[in-house]
Amino acid sequence: MLGWEFPPHISGGLGTACFGLTQGLATHGVKVLFVMPKARGDEDARFVDILGANQVVLEESIQLPRKTVVEERVEEGADLIEREIEVPVVLDTSDEQGQRLQRSFELLEVDSLLRPYSTEREYVVRLIERETAFPRPQGATVATKTIKLRRRIPWRRLVSSEREVDQEPLKRRRMLEFSGGYGAHLMDEVARYALAVEEIARRHEFDVIHAHDWMSVPAGLAAARVSKKPLVIHVHACEHDRSGEKVNREVKAIEQLGLDGAHRIVCVSHYTAGQLRRHYKLDDKKVRVVHNALTQKEQKERVKVEKAIDDPIVLFLGRVTFQKGPDYFLEAASRVIRVRPRVKFVIAGSGDMLSSMIERAARMGLARNVHFTGFLQGEDVERMYAMADVYVMPSVSEPFGISPLEAMALDTPVILSRQSGVSEILRNALKVDFWDVQDMANKILALLAYPALQEQLTDEGREEVRAMRWEHPAGLVRDVYTELVGAR
């Protein structure tokens, strides 16, 4: 299983859902190795084996450039030398025999006046010197004769040549660095995560690959390629949910790759499946809808909170981004405050719209009534839910939305957007269209004004979420695994 976050290191509902699903799968006998970018060692590993991509040693084969090799060899041979030279020959022409010899003379051999490396001149000089030492006969004459010299001269030489050859690949072992967050270098980390997961897939035995959201898509595809095992893509949100019509094209392209390469696509709601059909190429035969559930147990007894103020508190808790609709929450707040000036509105979370929301609240004159806590996690989240009188989720596009379930588990009545997956399954919550800020304000006022309505939603909502345990959706996911493994 591939996911970008896992408790306690979470920034939203994705990590919570991953934890809940693995908890439910454990009850069905499914063993999960959960691979996250950066494991810190304090993850809740009661139901899974946790492995960080930052812990994987990669052995990399680096192809070196071609190199030039100098080769030397000894060559042997012999050259045949032929030359014609004129040499002096002493002949005795005083008698008839000498004259006859002169006419018919043919030199067949020259005695050993030759010396190594002598020139022709040196040879002639030695010949004359010999004749001087041994005077020629009376009447003899010196004649010349052209002769051919033939000699085979042996030789040896060192010959060098150059040629290019491939070098042996260099093996390098290294570990990759990860922040595990969603910063400016997220795409780089997504690529490094895929490299590490590909190596993990080579080393481990498993039956199915299950990748959560787009950050894990390249890793899931790489693991499926090297292992030949089926791939499940779990869509918790798509780029059109997060960004509306101003989508990041690179992210959307990765999502499309995942939809194309997956053997099954698990959507957290019918709303999410509809988003995929509208904005992506989708093979409907691959799609399965599995709603999320609640990971917390009944917590009201163990979360003891004493409110420091008597004023009612209305809570927004989530990422302060376009998708979550914080601007609509402020618009509804301004309408409520006109009727009930003492109501306090809390925006808990961080995101790219946080600064603009603080400025907007000030411009609207809501500074005394709207409070910004920043990002909360762990017990602070539970305490915030328990402290609130009303929880509002005004999301513009919410594939599921676990936070209403968490609020209801802590006896906090909920108002939620109809543009959410969780609205498909919740009965005991008030529902609004995210853009209808007057209806949102009216429902907030109704819950604050009528304790009986608040009590009914609290009591019935508590019973409803008690039945929403991860064992059921995990069983459906296990059925998907079985379907894929059985088909092989």
Order of alpha helices (4+ residues) and beta strands (2+ residues): alpha-beta-beta-beta-beta-alpha-alpha-beta-beta-alpha-beta-alpha-beta-alpha-alpha-beta-alpha-beta-beta-alpha-beta-alpha-beta-alpha-beta-alpha-beta-beta-alpha-alpha-alpha
